[in-house]
Amino acid sequence: MLKKINLNQLRKGMYIQELCTSWMSSPFWQKSFLIEDNITIEKIRNAGVEAMWIDTDKGCDVLAAVEVLEKDQVSTPTPIEVSTSQAVERRVLSEVLSVSMDAELGRAAKIVGKSKSAVCTMFGEARMGKAIDAEQAMSLVEEIAESVMRNPGALIGLARLKTVDDYTYMHSVAVCALMISLARQLGLSDDVTRELGLAGLLHDIGKMQIPSAILNKPGKLTDEEFVLVKAHPRHGHQMLLEAKEISEISLDVCLHHHEKVDGGGYPEALSGEQISLYAKMGAVCDVYDAITSNRPYKQGWCPAESIKKMSEWSKGHFDEKVFQAFVRSIGIYPVGTLVKLQSGRLGVVIEQQVGKSLLLPKVRAFFSTRSMAFISPVLLDLAGPGNQDKIVSREDASTWGLKDISRYWLGDAAGQN
């Protein structure tokens, strides 16, 4: 039985179904857990949580004396409050209001930071043999989904700035966000969008069965090592079969995100319509984040270069319609791309313009190629009235001797990520 209690009623042995606070404010990455000691209660108190739902079938009930004293403050959840998702509040994603990049970056940076910690813990537990709890992971997906709905470029751009050391975990967060953004572009339902986000988060869980020395090897893999790595979709599929409340979407994407439309993928060499829409989406999102990220054996390509390379592979590797929808979701010049303008200035793309040309994003110009000198950064809306500038090419920062160009679109979020 679910019961809502206040902080004063909390005691050891109770099973927390959900704290009455946002996921970002919670001191725990899990939504549901057992109170095993007073330290846990103190963490809840220090987080300012005043109320919570407990499950009396899984843990202790309130003490009788306290229950009588507080009975007017304790309510039983209504059928609306308790659902198959165990009281997880889910907003209608299409009703989440869009905001500017600057308005979302701070929130997105906090979500990325907490997501990295949560996925690291979840994957670490999976490596030790603990089954994945989809309900717990969906709380994380919900936060990521709402951020993507507010402004997809913020969280997707931040998740791309991963380090070699945290690649495995942040790759999962990035693919989760990319899948949600692509689902939105394809007009899929909220429920399917969330499930695709979860699928993106869990698609590489099978890598927890691969030795870290192989995953992080800086040089070329041997044939034997590559065979081991190629087994990760099957490992992950089996792990998810043993987990709680994992949908067919997650199982499908986990097993088939390395399939290619020409039949040259693995593990089952599926081709064309044998591959589901969801697995085709997973393939595009997985490859994009992989090639834009720094890896132990190579530096990541810039976002625009990656889109160009993927377009060259698309006929054999990706479904053409899915790939085109993906490009529309992130732009021809994704956030973080260095571009040269007709005016001779260099700038970084900071935001896509919803409903406007993919060739006309917002750009922050900061360098003059004519004087070969930095200039005061200026924000340019290439689709704005009276604007005369336009993008003439994408550029490689190293060609111009530029470093850390991400700071020109990160702003204050640079210190939070």
C-alpha positions in Angstrom: 0.0 0.0 0.0 1.3 3.5 -0.9 1.0 6.1 1.8 2.1 9.7 1.9 3.9 10.7 5.1 5.8 13.8 6.3 9.5 13.9 7.3 8.8 13.5 11.0 7.2 10.1 10.4 10.2 8.7 8.5 12.1 5.9 10.2 14.5 3.1 9.5 13.0 0.1 7.7 10.6 2.2 5.6 10.6 1.7 1.8 10.6 5.1 0.0 8.6 4.8 -3.2 9.1 8.5 -4.1 10.3 11.7 -2.5 8.0 14.6 -3.0 10.6 16.7 -4.7 12.1 17.0 -8.2 14.6 14.5 -9.3 17.2 17.2 -9.6 16.7 18.2 -5.9 16.9 14.6 -4.6 20.1 13.6 -2.9 19.7 10.1 -4.5 19.7 9.0 -8.1 17.2 6.2 -7.3 13.6 7.1 -7.0 12.7 4.1 -4.7 14.9 2.6 -2.0 14.9 1.2 1.5 15.8 3.3 4.6 18.6 1.3 6.1 20.2 3.8 8.5 19.8 7.2 10.1 22.4 8.7 7.7 19.9 8.3 4.8 17.2 10.0 6.8 19.6 12.9 7.5 20.4 13.2 3.8 16.7 13.6 3.1 16.3 16.1 5.9 19.3 18.2 4.6 17.8 18.2 1.1 14.8 20.0 2.5 12.3 17.2 1.6 9.2 17.6 3.7 7.0 14.7 2.4 7.4 11.4 0.7 5.4 8.3 -0.5 6.2 5.0 1.2 5.2 1.4 0.3 4.1 -0.4 3.4 4.2 -3.7 1.5 7.9 -3.4 1.0 8.9 -1.8 4.4 7.7 -0.5 7.7 4.5 1.4 8.2 4.3 4.6 10.3 4.3 4.1 14.1 0.8 3.8 15.5 1.1 6.8 17.9 2.6 9.0 15.3 0.0 7.9 12.7 -2.9 8.9 15.1 -1.2 12.3 15.8 -0.6 13.0 12.2 -3.7 11.4 10.6 -5.0 14.7 9.3 -1.7 15.3 7.4 -1.5 11.8 5.9 -3.5 11.2 2.7 -4.1 8.1 0.6 -3.1 8.5 -3.0 -5.9 8.8 -5.5 -6.1 6.6 -8.6 -4.9 9.7 -10.6 -1.7 10.0 -8.4 -0.8 6.3 -8.5 -0.4 4.8 -11.9 1.5 2.0 -13.5 4.6 4.2 -13.3 4.3 4.3 -9.5 3.4 7.9 -9.0 6.0 9.3 -11.4 4.7 12.7 -12.5 4.8 12.9 -16.3 4.1 16.1 -18.2 2.7 16.2 -21.7 5.9 16.7 -23.5 4.3 18.8 -26.3 3.2 21.2 -23.6 6.7 21.9 -22.3 7.5 25.5 -23.4 10.5 26.2 -25.5 13.2 28.5 -24.1 16.4 30.0 -25.5 19.7 28.3 -25.3 21.0 30.7 -22.7 17.9 30.0 -20.5 18.3 26.2 -20.7 22.1 25.8 -20.4 22.3 26.1 -16.7 19.5 23.5 -16.0 20.9 21.2 -18.7 24.4 21.4 -17.2 23.0 20.2 -13.8 21.0 17.4 -15.5 24.1 16.3 -17.4 26.2 16.2 -14.2 23.7 14.3 -12.2 22.9 11.9 -15.1 26.6 11.0 -15.4 26.7 10.1 -11.8 23.5 8.1 -12.0 24.5 6.2 -15.1 27.9 5.4 -13.7 26.3 3.9 -10.6 23.7 2.0 -12.6 26.2 0.6 -15.1 28.6 -0.3 -12.2 25.8 -2.2 -10.5 25.0 -3.9 -13.8 28.7 -5.0 -14.1 28.4 -6.6 -10.7 25.3 -8.5 -11.8 22.5 -6.4 -10.4 19.4 -6.2 -12.7 18.5 -2.9 -14.3 15.4 -1.2 -12.8 13.6 0.5 -15.6 11.5 2.5 -13.2 14.5 4.1 -11.6 16.1 4.8 -15.0 12.9 6.4 -16.3 13.1 9.1 -13.7 16.4 10.2 -15.3 14.9 9.9 -18.8 12.0 12.2 -17.8 14.4 15.0 -16.8 16.4 14.6 -20.0 13.2 14.6 -22.1 11.9 17.8 -20.6 15.2 19.6 -21.1 15.3 18.4 -24.7 11.7 19.7 -25.2 12.7 23.1 -23.8 15.8 23.4 -26.0 17.4 20.3 -27.5 20.7 22.0 -28.4 21.6 22.7 -24.7 21.7 19.2 -23.3 22.8 17.5 -26.5 25.6 20.0 -26.9 26.8 19.6 -23.3 26.6 15.8 -23.5 28.9 15.8 -26.5 31.6 17.5 -24.5 32.5 14.2 -22.7 36.0 13.1 -21.7 37.7 9.9 -22.7 37.3 8.6 -19.2 33.6 9.1 -18.9 32.8 8.2 -22.6 30.8 5.0 -21.9 28.5 6.7 -19.4 28.0 10.0 -21.1 27.5 8.3 -24.5 24.4 6.7 -23.1 23.1 10.1 -21.8 23.8 11.7 -25.2 22.1 8.9 -27.2 19.1 9.1 -24.8 18.8 12.9 -25.6 19.3 12.4 -29.3 16.7 9.7 -29.5 14.2 11.9 -27.7 15.0 14.8 -30.1 14.6 12.5 -33.1 11.4 11.1 -31.8 10.0 14.6 -31.5 11.0 15.4 -35.1 9.2 12.2 -36.3 6.1 13.2 -34.4 6.0 10.0 -32.2 3.8 9.8 -29.1 5.0 10.9 -25.7 5.0 7.3 -24.4 7.0 6.0 -27.3 9.4 9.0 -27.0 10.1 8.2 -23.4 10.6 4.5 -24.2 13.1 5.6 -26.9 14.9 7.8 -24.5 15.2 4.8 -22.1 16.3 2.6 -25.0 19.1 5.2 -25.8 20.1 5.2 -22.2 20.4 1.4 -22.0 21.5 0.6 -25.6 25.2 -0.1 -24.6 24.6 -1.8 -21.3 26.1 -4.9 -22.7 29.5 -3.3 -22.7 29.5 -3.9 -19.0 30.3 -7.5 -19.9 33.4 -6.4 -21.9 36.7 -6.0 -20.1 37.5 -2.3 -19.5 41.0 -2.8 -20.9 39.5 -3.6 -24.3 36.8 -0.9 -24.2 39.4 1.8 -23.4 42.3 0.4 -25.5 44.0 3.3 -27.2 45.3 1.3 -30.2 43.6 -0.9 -32.8 41.7 -3.9 -31.5 42.9 -7.3 -32.5 40.5 -9.6 -34.4 39.8 -11.5 -31.1 39.1 -8.3 -29.2 36.8 -7.0 -31.9 34.8 -10.2 -31.7 34.3 -9.7 -28.0 33.2 -6.1 -28.5 30.7 -7.1 -31.2 29.1 -9.4 -28.7 27.9 -6.5 -26.6 24.4 -6.1 -28.2 23.6 -9.8 -27.3 25.0 -9.4 -23.8 22.9 -6.2 -23.3 19.8 -7.9 -24.7 20.2 -10.7 -22.2 20.8 -8.3 -19.3 17.6 -6.4 -20.2 15.6 -9.6 -20.5 16.5 -10.2 -16.8 15.5 -6.6 -15.8 12.2 -5.2 -14.5 9.6 -3.6 -16.8 11.9 -3.3 -19.9 9.8 -2.7 -23.0 10.2 -4.3 -26.4 11.5 -1.0 -27.7 14.6 -1.1 -25.4 15.2 -4.8 -26.1 15.0 -4.1 -29.9 17.3 -1.1 -29.9 19.8 -2.7 -27.6 20.1 -5.8 -29.8 19.9 -4.1 -33.2 21.5 -0.6 -33.0 24.5 -1.9 -35.0 22.5 -3.3 -37.9 22.9 -1.5 -41.3 20.2 -1.2 -44.0 22.5 -2.9 -46.5 22.8 -6.0 -44.3 26.4 -5.3 -43.3 25.8 -4.8 -39.6 25.6 -7.1 -36.6 24.7 -9.2 -34.7 22.0 -10.6 -37.1 23.0 -9.0 -40.4 19.4 -7.7 -40.8 18.7 -5.4 -43.8 16.1 -2.9 -45.0 12.6 -3.4 -43.5 13.8 -6.3 -41.3 15.2 -3.5 -39.1 12.6 -1.7 -37.0 12.1 2.1 -37.1 13.4 2.3 -33.5 16.6 0.3 -34.2 17.2 2.5 -37.3 16.9 5.6 -35.0 19.3 4.0 -32.5 21.8 3.4 -35.2 21.9 7.0 -36.3 22.0 8.5 -32.8 24.7 6.0 -31.7 27.0 6.7 -34.6 26.6 10.5 -34.4 27.6 10.7 -30.8 30.4 8.2 -31.2 32.1 10.0 -34.1 31.7 13.5 -32.5 33.3 12.3 -29.2 36.9 12.0 -28.2 37.8 8.3 -27.8 40.9 6.6 -26.5 42.0 5.9 -30.1 40.9 9.1 -31.9 39.8 12.7 -31.6 36.1 13.4 -32.3 35.0 15.1 -35.5 33.2 18.4 -35.4 29.4 18.1 -35.5 29.0 19.5 -39.0 31.9 17.3 -40.4 30.1 14.3 -38.7 26.8 15.1 -40.5 28.7 15.3 -43.8 30.4 12.0 -43.2 27.2 10.3 -42.2 25.4 11.5 -45.3 28.1 9.8 -47.4 27.5 6.6 -45.6 23.7 6.9 -45.4 22.7 4.8 -48.4 24.3 1.7 -47.0 24.4 2.3 -43.3 21.3 4.3 -42.3 17.7 4.5 -43.4 17.5 7.6 -45.6 14.3 9.0 -44.1 15.4 8.5 -40.5 18.8 10.2 -41.3 17.1 13.2 -42.9 14.8 13.6 -39.9 17.9 13.4 -37.7 19.6 16.2 -39.6 16.4 18.3 -39.2 16.4 17.6 -35.5 20.0 18.8 -34.8 20.7 21.0 -37.9 23.2 20.9 -40.8 25.4 23.0 -38.5 24.8 21.5 -35.0 25.5 23.5 -31.9 29.2 23.9 -31.3 30.1 24.0 -35.0 32.8 26.5 -36.0 31.7 28.4 -39.2 33.1 31.1 -41.4 30.7 33.9 -42.4 30.5 35.9 -45.6 31.7 38.9 -43.6 35.0 37.2 -42.9 34.2 36.5 -39.2 34.5 33.1 -37.5 31.7 32.1 -35.2 30.3 29.2 -33.2 26.7 28.0 -33.9 24.9 28.4 -30.6 21.3 27.6 -31.5 19.0 26.2 -34.2 16.0 28.2 -35.3 12.8 26.2 -35.0 10.7 26.5 -38.1 13.4 28.4 -40.1 16.1 27.3 -42.6 18.7 24.9 -41.3 21.3 27.2 -43.0 20.3 30.1 -40.7 21.1 29.3 -37.1 22.2 31.7 -34.4 25.9 32.3 -34.4 28.3 34.0 -31.9 31.1 35.6 -34.0 34.4 36.1 -32.1 37.3 36.2 -34.6 38.2 38.2 -37.7 39.9 36.3 -40.5 40.9 39.6 -42.2 42.8 41.1 -39.2 43.6 37.6 -37.8 42.5 38.8 -34.4 39.8 38.1 -31.8 36.9 40.6 -31.7 34.3 41.3 -29.1 31.8 38.4 -29.3 28.6 39.3 -31.1 25.4 37.3 -31.4 24.1 37.0 -34.9 20.6 35.8 -35.8 21.2 34.7 -39.4 17.4 34.4 -39.9 16.7 37.8 -38.4 15.3 40.8 -40.2 18.0 43.0 -41.9 20.7 40.4 -41.4 23.1 40.4 -44.4 25.6 37.8 -43.2 25.5 34.1 -43.9 27.6 30.9 -43.5 30.0 30.2 -46.3 31.8 27.2 -44.8 32.4 25.1 -41.7 35.9 25.3 -40.3 38.4 23.3 -38.4 39.5 25.2 -35.3 43.0 23.8 -35.5 43.4 25.4 -38.9 43.1 28.8 -37.3 45.0 28.0 -34.1 41.9 28.2 -32.0 41.3 26.3 -28.8 38.4 25.7 -26.5 35.8 27.3 -28.8 33.0 25.7 -26.9 33.2 28.5 -24.3 31.6 30.8 -26.9 28.3 28.9 -26.7 28.6 27.5 -23.2 28.6 30.8 -21.4 28.1 30.4 -17.6 27.3 26.7 -18.0 31.0 26.0 -18.7 31.7 25.9 -15.0 28.8 23.6 -14.2 29.4 20.8 -16.7 
